[in-house]
Amino acid sequence: EDKVVQSPLSLVVHEGDTVTLNCSYEVTNFRSLLWYKQEKKAPTFLFMLTSSGIEKKSGRLSSILDKKELFSILNITATQTGDSAVYLCAVASGSARQLTFGSGTQLTVLP
Amino acid sequence: KAGVTQTPRYLIKTRGQQVTLSCSPISGHRSVSWYQQTPGQGLQFLFEYFSETQRNKGNFPGRFSGRQFSNSRSEMNVSTLELGDSALYLCASSLAPSAPLGVNEQFFGPGTRLTVL
């Protein structure tokens, strides 16, 4: 059975801090790993990673995948209160349209 | 381009009833997946439809079913509702499988919040 584990489950930081969120996985026929941000509604797409060692970057957020060690990290630098959300990691396997999600990391950024 | 739309946004039902939820994918997207999100279990895959055929199914009982129409719109149905079916039901759309690698990410709709009393 495919498995995605995220850590930590929750994190409280102050504005300006840098955070690293972790995602490890065990899946059959890995296709890609995706990061989503979920505030009060539906998850919004952040990154999709398919190749090992290539960093994806968008503003203060960046992510990298290690296919040998089966994990990914999501970094957020200079955090802001608007970064407060649940960050979800999902792995696409098999047909690539079925996603297995981790339980998420609840990030709270205090002013 | 309009995003994924889901109706209704909120629904209250009682145990034993049945419910139908609707999802319209992004224009041009032909694959629709359904997920159930609860505080205890997180996001769990229900099923996926492409070209009016169910392609993948998650580990849910037969009370959960779905279908897809020729215009790619999809419905899911839950019969004989149980209290534990209370959840946010999310629909996600993506391009057809022949799309180049790198564009098969799924885009989520706002969800339908189902409460079973």
Interface residues (C-beta under 8 A of the other chain):
Chain A: R31 S32 L34 Y36 K41 A42 P43 T44 F45 M48 T50 L88 A90 A92 G94 S95 A96 R97 Q98 L99 T100 F101 G102 S103 G104
Chain B: S31 S33 Y35 G42 L43 Q44 F45 E48 F50 R55 N56 G58 L90 A92 S94 P97 L101 G102 N104 E105 Q106 F107 F108 G109 P110 G111
